[in-house]
Amino acid sequence: MSDLVQDREESRSGDCPPCPGRPVLERIDARQAEIGKGFVVRRAVPTRARRMIGAWCFLDHAGPVDHGPGEGLRVGPHPHIGLQTFTWMIEGEALHRDSLGLEQIIRPGEVNLMTAGRGIVHAEESPTSDAGRLHAAQLWIALPEAERHRAPSFHHHAKLPVIERDGFAVTVLAGEALGEVAPAQVFSPLVGMDLTSSGSARTRLPLESGFEYGVMCLRGSVAVEGETIAPGILLYLGIGRAAVDIQCDEATQLLLVGGAPFGEEILVWWNFVARTPEEIRTASDDWNAGAFKEVPGTALAPLNAPPIEGLRLKGADR
Ligand code: MN
C-alpha cells in the first residue's frame, strides 16, 4: 500500500500545536479522499491539528472497498526517503515490488515494513486481476537524524504477537506491549497496536506514560476514555497516561499508535520525509532525472512528482 492520496503541499511537523505535556482528548477529523469507485482513504495524520504522534508521521486508513475485476490496486513506481512505510493489511492482498529487487505479497494479519533510508522505489498492485476487497492501514514512521540516511531495506512480517485481553485480540504491530515485542525493526521509542473485538468488550490497557498516543477506529465504533469514535476520527490522547479505558458494544477494530515525542522537526512533501526544502528539491530532481533505481518486474508506469514549485517555504495551510 502506498500514499494513495497524493498530497501536493508540504507538512511541517512544527506547524501544529506541540505535544501538550499532559493527557488530553482531542477529536481530529481525518481528511477524506475518494480515489476510486467507493474507495475512501482517510488521512488522520498529518493534519493541521496534529503532524506527528511520536515518530508516526502519516496515518492513512484505506477502504474497505469491494472492487471489480481489473479494478484493484495499481500504484506505479515512486520513491521514498527518510521514513519507514508500515503496511497493516486487514482485508485483501497487495503485491509489493521494490528497487532492491524484492517481491512480496501481503495478506491479512501481516505487516510490510519498508525502510527507505537514503532512498528506495516501490510499486504496489493487486496480485491478480480478480474482483476483490481491500482494507488496510498505511502508516509512515519518520527516521531520526542518525538513521535517516541508512541503506534501504524491506521486511515482511507474517507472524505478529497476539494477546487475548478482555474480549479484544490485541496484535502488537510495532514496539512492545503487554509483555510482547513486535518483530518490526524501528528506530525510535514507539508502539503500534491493533485491537479487534467480535462483540462487546472492555479493557484497561496499560500505556507508557512517556509516550503520546492516538487512536483511530477502523471498523465499528469504540469509546476511549468515554469518548466515542468511529472511522474517520483520530482521537489524540496526549501524553502522561499510565493506562487507557477502551470499550465497545459491537464488533470493532481500532489502531492505537504512540511514541516518545519525536524531538526533531521534519518536513514532509509528496513521498519524502526530510528536514529542509533543499533536501526535498534534491530528491524530487533526482526522481525526475531518473537517478533512483528502477523497480524490476512491474509493468506500471512511474508516478510523477508534483511540481516542486508547490513546495512552499512556510507551513502548509491545512
Ligand atoms: Mn509508497
Residues whose N, C-alpha, C, O or C-beta is under 5 A from the ligand:
A	BS01	MN	M1 S2 D3
